[in-house]
Amino acid sequence: MQFGLSESQEFLKDSARKFFAGECPIAEVRRLMDTATAYDPKLWSKIVEQGYTGIIFPEEYGGVGLGKVELILLMEEAGRALLPGPFFSTVVLAGVLIDAVAIPEKKKKYLAPICRGEARSTVAVLEASASWDPAALEITGASGKLTGEKLFVPDAAVSDFMVVVARDGVFAVDAKASGMKIAPMESMDLGRKLYTIQFNNTPAERVGDTAALLRAFDVATAALVGEMVGGMQRSLEITVDYAKMRKQFGKPIGMFQAVQHQCADMYLETESSRSAAYYAAWALEENAPNASVAVSIAKMYASDACRTVGNRGIQIHGGMGFTWENDLHLYYRRAKSSETMFGDAGFHRERIARQVIDSAANLAKSA
Amino acid sequence: MDLNLTTEERLFRDELRVWLEANSPKDWDQWREKPIEESFEYLRAWQRKLYEGGWAAVSWPKEYGGRSASLMQQAIFWEEMARVEAPPMVNSLGLGLIGPTIIAYGTQAQKERFVPKILSAEEIWCQGFSEPNAGSDLAALQTEARSSGDHYIVNGQKVWTSYGWVGDWCELVVRTDAEVAKHKGLTVLLVDMRSKGVEVRPLRQMTGESEFNELFFRDVRVPVENVLGKVNDGWNVAVSTLMHERGSYGARLHLLFKRSINRLIELSHTFQKNGHTAAQDAVTRQKLAQCYAEIEIMRWNQMRAFSRMSATGIPGPEGSIQKIFWSELNQRVQQIAQEMMGPYGQLLAGDSHAVDKGIWSYGYLRTRGNTIEAGTSEVQRNIIGHFVLGLPRSY
């Protein structure tokens, strides 16, 4: 049993860290935040050159064919860099969903261009109810046309096609399709722009059914937790550096236990989130029977932890932490967006409860 | 990353399972509720059996009667022991902490004299570390050992000594030089508990039991050949002992906690809350799910730490997060038990209305000590702050 990274996994993580540090330093993040879409074609083409857009997809569609653990490591580094733009929506949302639900012919049409970096995309799930339960969705696409409104769709404005989760299937909609209106939602995370999409008899192509939907959501959720871990790690580092440097009463504030113990808790929360993210990725890769619970555990824990880590980090920075100039609020904003995406801690606690409390009789047997 | 057992690990586990199946006592249930004074010889016999099977100290080198087991194998050992609900080993301090320290620091004569009898439980060991005025600040200890020819004369008091009442030998940390900085004047002595001037008193704790003792030393003579390691190098020897405290033993906690949460989940279907079962109560469900999740995360944290320790060879300060994590989690598990049981939660063993023979009221009180014993949460956070994060020492 070896719950550490292999040499090649370490290499991938390390090179991703260097890549993002070089191509997307925090000054670049801030520049993109202030643009309408947070999308930069030059950065995008460099990401594509790295092969990141095809990282976990099969080689027959132009992917690299790596596993879920590798995806999570890449997302961890993207999260650490606070990568803006449509990488998450294209690869983790659209790519993963198409890979899970589509027949080969549709994968050739939609997944291959994602792998090659030619297409950017996103997934539209939530409706006005803001429920992640597929049964709560109202929009249907059986007629080949979509009508209705999707909300909280990341990076829709720069997507070449949208993947729409409807009640009765998963559909692809071309960005230039008729009867579609995309409008920005003003939200906290300035690097991950959200949009509403209105469909009015918009032509849509069915790419698959919803049977594998939850499985795809689990993979995307685990990848999101990986990204959250990267954000927590960076928030921790920024805070510890500050606590070493900032002096009050003639001493570095990190010398005071009231500060130091908060840093220790940030470390505990970050490492525990990382353990859960890695385990979930491994369980998904191995198709372990507890994979779905493991994903919920990871998302539950990290959803609370990424907020708490942010709270502690900002508190330790004092007044400086409350300024726009300090980077912590950028991570804090991303943390909020990530906390709610695919369900917050309460949602996942209930999901865990359904699997372990409501089936307590089965559980007792297997223990 | 591969969380499947290797062939070697599987063989180890299977061999152990077969052995435990054949040898673990089937009548432990009749003994476990009794005070340890009564079950002590029963438990000593159990350790003797493990020793004869070659399972008493799997982590020890083969030449000392162990199996030179890898850290993962050690973790498997504790998991399997917990899985069959095997009784504890009475010489746990000797096996887990003191034996490895003697193997690391002892002279050839000390190893030959002490190590085999630790394994067989023929001699029980206790630890004389904490003092009334030296808890977290262990190096401030005051028990003194004065050199007197071929002996040391020991005077002082120790506290929180597990197995003191039954101890044959004690790993005792004493001050041999009061003139130098506090860490530099310490020495570790191996003390015969039957020496003249040693007095052992029970220390009654908030649960009502006396798991621990107070030890009093009045002009106790300890021969110089019983110095462990070098004179005035006792801090390093003692720290080496404490590092073992955070070893693979924690691997058993996952199964113990899992058993608790599974039982609470079972009980949630019978206790009433807000007009329906606790299992149907939204708040209770959330809290049970939270504990269930954290118990899994505790295991994943441990597995990651074991993997890292396997790679580096030594238990690192990251072990501090395990201590904080399990001790605080254990308290939360007990808290949700209390919330679910309402007034029943307070009933003690012996009351006819007590749930599960009072284990939950006992657990509630006993887990209060978890964040204090084996290094308080505050000390663990200091260790993380200073040794892991590189913040300046705060004390």
Interface residues (C-beta under 8 A of the other chain):
Chain A: M1 Q2 F3 G4 L5 S6 Q9 V69 V240 A243 K244 K251 P252 G254 M255 F256 Q257 Q260 H261 C263 A264 D265 Y267 L268 E271 S272 R274 S275 A276 Y278 Y279 W282 E286 A294 S296 I297 M300 Y301 G346 R349 E350 I352 A353 V356 I357 D358 A360 L363 A364 A367
Chain B: M1 D2 L3 N4 L5 T6 E9 M72 K258 R259 N262 I265 E266 S268 H269 A279 A282 R285 Q286 L288 A289 Q290 Y292 A293 E294 E296 I297 W300 N301 M303 R304 F306 S307 R308 S310 A311 E318 S320 I321 I324 F325 E378 Q380 R381 N382 I384 G385 H386 V388 L389 G390 L391 P392 R393 S394 Y395
